[in-house]
Amino acid sequence: MAAIVNERTLRLQATVPRIIPVLSPELEETMDAVRGVTLTASAPIFKYDAASAVSPASITFTAKKALLSSAITISVVSGTATLTGNTGTSATLLAGNMSTDSVTIRARVTEDSVNYDSTVVINKVRDGASGAAGPRVPVFINATVSNLVRFEARTSGRARWAAGTANETNAGAVDLAARDAVWQALGNSGSAPSNSHLYVGDTVTITNSAQSVVATGYWNGALWMNPGMRIDTNLLVDGDVSGRTITGGTFTGSTFQTSISGDSLIRISPLGSPSSSAPAFTVGTLGDGLQIYKQPSEPIVFRISGAGTMSIPLANISNTGNGNAFRIQQTGGGTAFQITSTTVGMGVTASGSSVAVTVSNTGSGGGINVTTVSNRAVEAASGSATAVYATSTSGTGVEARSTSGVAPALIANKTAGNGPALQVSPSSTGAHARFDPGSSLPSSGLTGDFYVHLTHGPCLRIGSAWYPFQLSGTPVT
């Protein structure tokens, strides 16, 4: 057979491949869906504990491609980090090589001008600081004193135990044993140095070596006492529980009521043993220290009576209803409400659309006594009602006094509207307004100052001089 010399035929025979398969549209779609690159990580985060120890120490990335022939490139595309051992199909990120808290790692294959990407985000997470230890609750534990005896004659309600012979000296030895038992139950070793670790309600049941004698005592804050009866389980009582002293962890109920006659006292002591030097009530910073709710039928939310003192630092008293936000009533001869400010600031600030502050004093003392250093003693702002309303049956309704050389005793300021800044409403027997006269004109003042002189009569200050009013006509009645 003669050799083929036709140029077109020779080119066709040299084509690779000479046979090109024709793919169905369905197969083409399947191949497009499979074609690409996948990047996986051995861990999603670097976790740092409170001591800054990190786990894991490194993260490995693995890249795979499907139906692609070009090489894979692994790189950092977001954040700051350095990869090590980058072979194209795998790379490693050490925790120490990651500077930012988050990085994005990408695997890319570029083929036929098309980018095929897969990304993984790695984050740093950190444990928060350890929280404060919660309050300790009473412990109920068992202990052994080899020669324990019952001391039934022990007085003052003390724990009825003793060591060897029933007397107070030997009872004190078991008191110390109970103290040490609580100390060791709290994770300590040896003997307790003092009673400071004990908590009100700690209960210790002690037996002798033969377990033929048993006695129980509970700590009341100062002494080991005889509990009388111990119920080591839950107790449901359908009725009243009465006693001189009830000690426990958490009390829940709708009403806590002291004696309805005589002296009444609710004492809130700090955690731990009672202390006369510790505050009876402390308002914390994580929310409301004390919340008191009342039903609409009850007129008084909070009442303090007696000769004691209440101190509230940085107190905010708000009322969203229509009644009084804060009401103090004094029926004796003292001051109903006294506020003293020793720093530069206002003694009392009151605002509202109803009565902001109501003080009623039926005695002979002052209704409100407010002392400040260099700012307003009382500031009252009202939306639509009276800002300050003072009623007196026989004394002065409002007295404003300033000891400063230039500060006015009373300021009435009108910033908007057509109403008066100061309004004085007379009665049928009282004067409309009265200015007590003086015998000496003030040496200083401002234009507009008004002064009533015993000789010159009403005077008005203009500039640095006083000018008398020219009065004419006959007196009116």
C-alpha positions in Angstrom: 0.0 0.0 0.0 1.4 3.3 -1.0 2.3 5.8 1.8 -0.2 8.6 2.5 1.2 11.9 1.3 -1.9 14.1 1.6 -1.1 16.7 4.2 -4.7 16.9 5.6 -4.7 13.1 6.1 -1.4 13.2 7.8 -2.5 15.9 10.3 -5.6 13.9 11.2 -3.6 10.8 11.8 -1.2 12.7 14.1 -4.0 14.2 16.3 -4.1 13.0 19.9 -6.7 11.8 20.8 -8.0 10.8 17.5 -11.3 9.8 19.1 -13.1 12.3 21.4 -16.0 11.0 23.4 -19.2 12.9 23.5 -20.5 13.3 27.1 -24.2 13.7 27.9 -25.4 16.9 29.6 -26.3 15.0 32.7 -22.7 13.6 33.0 -21.3 17.1 32.4 -23.3 18.5 35.3 -22.2 15.7 37.6 -18.5 16.3 36.8 -18.9 20.0 37.4 -20.4 19.3 40.8 -17.6 17.0 41.8 -14.8 19.1 40.4 -13.1 21.3 43.0 -10.8 21.4 46.1 -11.6 20.6 49.7 -9.6 21.9 52.7 -10.0 20.3 56.2 -8.4 21.2 59.6 -7.5 18.9 62.4 -9.0 21.3 65.0 -11.3 24.4 64.6 -9.8 26.5 67.5 -6.8 27.2 69.7 -8.1 27.1 73.3 -6.2 29.0 76.0 -7.0 28.3 79.7 -6.8 30.7 82.5 -3.0 30.0 82.8 -2.5 30.8 79.1 -1.7 27.1 78.3 -2.9 26.3 74.7 -4.5 23.2 73.2 -3.8 21.9 70.7 -0.2 23.2 70.1 -0.7 23.0 66.3 -3.4 22.5 63.6 -2.8 20.6 60.4 -4.6 21.4 57.2 -5.1 18.8 54.4 -6.2 19.7 50.9 -7.7 17.4 48.2 -8.8 18.0 44.7 -11.2 16.2 42.3 -11.2 16.2 38.5 -8.4 18.9 38.5 -4.9 18.5 37.3 -3.3 21.8 38.4 -1.4 22.2 41.7 -3.0 23.2 45.0 -1.9 26.4 46.8 -2.5 26.7 50.6 -2.2 30.2 52.0 -3.4 32.7 54.7 -5.9 35.1 53.2 -7.3 36.8 56.4 -5.6 37.6 59.7 -2.0 37.2 60.4 -0.3 33.8 60.7 2.6 31.8 59.3 2.2 28.3 57.9 4.9 25.7 58.1 5.5 22.5 56.2 3.4 23.7 53.3 3.6 21.0 50.6 0.6 22.1 48.6 -1.6 19.3 49.9 -0.9 19.9 53.6 0.3 22.7 55.9 0.7 23.2 59.7 -0.2 26.2 61.8 1.5 26.5 65.2 -0.4 28.3 68.0 2.6 30.6 68.5 2.6 31.6 64.8 -0.9 32.9 64.9 -0.8 36.6 65.8 -4.5 37.6 65.4 -7.5 36.0 67.2 -8.9 34.8 63.9 -7.4 33.7 60.6 -8.8 32.3 57.3 -6.8 29.6 55.5 -7.5 28.9 51.8 -6.7 26.1 49.4 -6.9 27.2 45.8 -6.6 25.4 42.4 -6.6 27.6 39.2 -7.5 25.7 36.0 -8.7 27.0 32.7 -8.8 30.5 34.2 -11.2 29.3 36.9 -10.4 29.5 40.6 -11.6 26.6 42.8 -11.4 27.6 46.5 -12.0 26.0 49.9 -11.5 27.9 53.2 -11.3 27.2 56.9 -11.5 29.7 59.7 -9.4 29.2 62.9 -10.2 31.2 66.1 -8.5 31.6 69.4 -10.8 31.2 72.5 -9.8 31.9 76.1 -11.2 30.8 79.4 -12.5 33.7 81.5 -11.2 34.6 84.9 -12.2 32.4 87.7 -15.3 33.7 89.5 -15.4 34.5 93.2 -16.1 31.7 95.5 -19.7 31.3 96.3 -21.0 31.6 99.9 -20.4 28.6 102.1 -23.4 26.7 103.3 -23.6 24.8 106.6 -22.0 21.4 106.7 -23.5 18.3 108.3 -20.7 15.8 109.2 -19.9 12.9 111.5 -16.9 12.6 113.8 -15.5 10.2 116.5 -14.3 11.0 120.0 -13.2 7.6 121.5 -14.4 8.3 125.1 -17.5 10.4 124.3 -20.1 10.5 127.1 -23.5 12.4 127.3 -23.5 15.5 129.4 -27.2 16.0 129.9 -26.8 18.5 132.7 -24.9 21.0 130.6 -26.6 24.4 130.9 -27.6 27.3 128.6 -28.6 24.9 125.8 -25.0 23.9 125.0 -24.2 20.8 123.1 -24.6 17.8 125.5 -21.3 16.1 125.0 -18.1 15.6 126.9 -15.0 13.4 126.9 -14.5 10.8 129.6 -16.3 12.6 132.5 -19.4 14.8 132.1 -18.1 18.2 133.2 -17.6 21.6 131.5 -13.9 21.2 131.0 -14.3 17.9 129.2 -17.3 19.3 127.2 -15.0 22.1 126.0 -12.6 19.4 124.7 -15.4 18.0 122.5 -16.3 21.5 121.4 -12.7 21.7 120.0 -13.0 18.3 118.4 -16.2 19.4 116.6 -14.4 22.6 115.4 -11.5 20.5 114.1 -13.9 18.1 112.3 -15.4 21.0 110.4 -11.9 22.4 109.6 -10.9 19.0 108.1 -14.1 18.6 106.3 -13.4 21.8 104.5 -10.2 20.3 103.1 -7.7 21.4 105.7 -5.4 19.3 107.9 -4.5 19.3 111.5 -6.3 21.4 114.2 -8.2 24.6 113.4 -6.4 27.8 114.7 -9.7 29.5 115.6 -13.5 29.5 115.1 -13.3 31.8 112.0 -14.0 28.9 109.6 -17.2 28.0 111.3 -20.5 29.0 109.7 -23.9 29.4 111.4 -25.7 26.1 111.1 -22.6 23.8 110.9 -23.7 20.6 112.5 -21.5 17.8 113.9 -22.7 14.4 115.1 -20.1 12.7 117.3 -20.0 9.0 118.4 -17.7 7.1 120.7 -15.4 4.3 119.4 -18.1 1.6 120.1 -20.8 3.8 118.5 -22.9 3.3 121.6 -23.0 7.0 122.5 -24.0 9.7 120.2 -24.4 13.5 120.6 -25.0 16.3 118.1 -24.2 20.0 118.3 -24.7 22.9 115.9 -22.7 26.2 115.7 -24.9 29.3 116.4 -22.2 31.8 115.6 -20.6 31.8 119.0 -21.2 28.4 120.7 -21.9 24.7 120.0 -25.6 24.3 120.9 -27.8 21.3 121.5 -30.2 21.0 118.4 -32.8 19.1 120.4 -33.9 17.1 117.4 -32.2 16.6 114.0 -34.0 15.6 110.9 -31.5 14.7 108.2 -34.0 14.8 105.3 -36.7 17.1 103.8 -39.5 18.1 106.1 -43.0 19.2 105.1 -45.0 20.8 107.9 -48.7 21.6 107.4 -49.1 24.3 110.1 -47.0 26.7 112.2 -43.4 26.3 113.3 -42.5 28.3 116.4 -39.3 28.9 118.3 -37.1 31.5 119.8 -34.4 31.2 117.1 -34.6 29.6 113.6 -31.3 29.2 111.7 -30.9 28.1 108.1 -29.5 28.9 104.7 -32.3 30.2 102.5 -35.8 31.3 103.5 -38.5 31.7 100.9 -42.0 33.1 101.5 -44.4 35.9 100.9 -44.3 37.5 104.4 -41.6 37.9 107.0 -43.1 39.6 110.1 -41.6 40.5 113.4 -43.5 41.2 116.6 -46.6 43.4 116.1 -46.1 45.1 119.4 -43.0 46.3 121.3 -39.6 46.6 119.6 -39.2 44.9 116.2 -36.0 44.1 114.5 -35.0 42.5 111.2 -31.2 42.1 111.0 -29.4 41.3 107.8 -25.8 40.3 108.7 -22.9 39.6 106.3 -22.0 36.1 105.4 -20.3 34.1 108.1 -20.5 34.7 111.9 -22.4 37.7 113.2 -20.2 40.7 113.9 -21.1 43.9 115.7 -18.6 45.8 113.6 -20.0 44.7 110.3 -22.8 46.6 108.5 -26.3 45.2 109.0 -27.1 45.7 105.4 -24.9 46.2 102.4 -26.1 47.2 98.9 -24.1 45.4 96.2 -23.1 46.6 92.7 -24.6 43.8 90.7 -28.2 44.9 90.8 -30.7 45.9 93.4 -29.5 45.3 96.9 -33.0 45.5 98.3 -36.4 45.4 96.5 -39.7 46.0 98.3 -43.0 45.4 96.5 -46.4 46.4 97.7 -50.0 45.7 96.7 -52.1 48.7 95.7 -54.2 48.3 98.8 -51.2 48.8 101.1 -50.4 52.5 101.6 -46.9 52.2 103.0 -44.0 50.4 101.2 -41.2 50.9 103.7 -41.5 52.3 107.2 -38.7 53.1 109.7 -39.7 54.1 113.2 -37.9 54.6 116.5 -34.8 56.5 117.5 -32.4 54.7 115.1 -30.6 56.0 112.0 -30.7 54.8 108.4 -27.8 55.7 106.1 -28.2 55.1 102.3 -25.2 56.0 100.2 -25.9 56.9 96.6 -29.6 56.1 96.9 -32.0 56.5 94.0 -35.7 56.4 94.8 -38.1 56.3 91.9 -41.8 56.0 91.5 -43.5 55.2 88.2 -47.1 55.4 89.6 -49.2 58.3 90.8 -48.4 58.2 94.5 -45.6 59.4 96.6 -42.1 58.1 95.7 -40.8 58.8 99.2 -42.8 60.0 102.2 -41.6 60.7 105.7 -43.9 61.7 108.5 -42.7 63.1 111.8 -45.1 63.4 114.7 -42.6 64.4 117.3 -40.5 67.5 117.8 -37.5 66.7 115.6 -36.7 67.0 111.9 -38.7 64.7 109.7 -36.1 64.6 107.0 -32.5 65.9 107.1 -30.0 65.8 104.3 -26.4 67.0 104.6 -24.1 67.2 101.6 -20.4 67.8 102.4 -19.3 67.9 98.8 -20.1 70.2 95.9 -23.6 69.0 94.8 -27.3 69.3 95.3 -28.8 68.2 98.6 -32.2 67.2 97.2 -33.2 66.8 93.5 -36.9 66.0 92.9 -38.8 65.8 89.6 -42.1 64.3 88.4 -45.6 65.0 87.1 -47.2 64.6 90.5 -45.8 65.5 93.9 -42.1 64.8 93.9 -41.4 65.0 97.6 -44.0 65.1 100.4 -42.9 65.8 104.0 -45.4 66.1 106.8 -44.4 67.4 110.2 -47.1 67.9 112.8 -44.6 68.6 115.6 -42.4 71.7 116.3 -39.3 70.7 114.3 -38.4 71.3 110.7 -40.0 69.5 107.8 -36.9 69.3 105.6 -33.5 70.5 106.7 -31.0 70.4 103.8 -27.4 71.6 104.1 -25.0 71.8 101.2 -21.6 73.3 100.5 -21.7 75.4 97.4 -24.5 74.2 95.2 -28.3 74.1 95.4 -29.7 72.8 98.7 -33.0 71.8 97.0 -33.8 71.6 93.3 -37.3 70.7 92.2 -38.5 70.3 88.7 -42.1 69.4 87.8 -43.8 68.5 84.5 -47.3 69.8 85.1 -47.9 70.0 88.8 -46.3 71.9 91.7 -42.6 71.3 92.1 -42.4 72.3 95.8 -45.6 72.6 97.9 -45.1 73.6 101.6 -47.9 73.8 104.1 -47.5 74.9 107.7 -50.2 75.3 110.3 -48.3 77.7 112.6 -44.7 78.0 111.4 -42.9 78.9 108.2 -43.9 77.0 105.0 -40.5 77.5 103.2 -37.5 79.3 104.6 -34.5 79.9 102.3 -31.3 81.0 103.9 -27.9 81.5 102.4 -24.7 82.2 104.4 -22.6 82.9 101.2 -21.7 86.5 100.5 -23.0 86.6 96.9 -25.2 83.5 96.5 -29.0 84.3 96.7 -31.1 82.5 99.3 -33.9 81.9 96.8 -34.0 81.7 93.0 -37.2 81.5 90.9 -36.3 80.8 87.3 -38.8 80.8 84.4 -37.4 79.4 81.2 -40.5 79.1 79.0 -44.2 79.9 78.9 -46.1 82.9 80.0 -46.7 82.1 83.6 -44.9 83.8 86.5 -41.6 82.7 87.9 -42.8 83.3 91.4 -46.4 83.5 92.6 -47.5 84.4 96.1 -51.2 83.8 96.8 -52.6 85.8 99.8 -55.2 84.8 102.3 -57.9 87.0 103.8 -55.8 87.7 106.9 -52.2 87.3 105.7 -50.0 89.7 103.7 -49.7 89.2 100.0 -45.8 89.4 100.2 -43.7 90.9 103.0 -40.1 92.2 102.9 -38.6 92.8 106.3 -37.0 96.3 106.4 -33.5 97.0 107.3 -31.6 100.0 108.6 -28.5 99.8 106.4 -28.4 99.5 102.6 -26.2 96.7 101.4 -22.8 97.8 100.1 -22.8 95.4 97.2 -25.4 93.9 94.9 -26.6 93.8 91.3 -28.9 95.8 89.1 -32.5 94.8 89.9 -31.9 94.1 93.6 -34.8 95.2 95.8 -34.4 96.4 99.4 -36.9 97.9 102.0 -35.2 100.5 104.2 -36.6 101.7 107.5 -36.2 105.4 106.5 -36.1 105.5 102.7 -38.7 102.9 102.1 -38.6 100.6 99.0 -35.3 101.0 97.1 -34.1 99.6 93.7 -30.5 99.1 92.8 -29.3 100.3 89.4 -25.6 99.8 88.8 -23.8 100.6 92.0 -26.4 103.0 93.5 -29.7 102.5 95.3 -32.7 104.6 94.3 -35.8 105.0 96.5 -39.3 104.5 95.1 -41.4 107.8 95.0 -44.5 107.0 97.0 -47.5 109.3 96.7 -51.2 109.3 97.6 -52.9 108.3 100.7 -52.7 104.9 102.4 -55.2 102.3 101.3 -57.2 99.8 103.4 
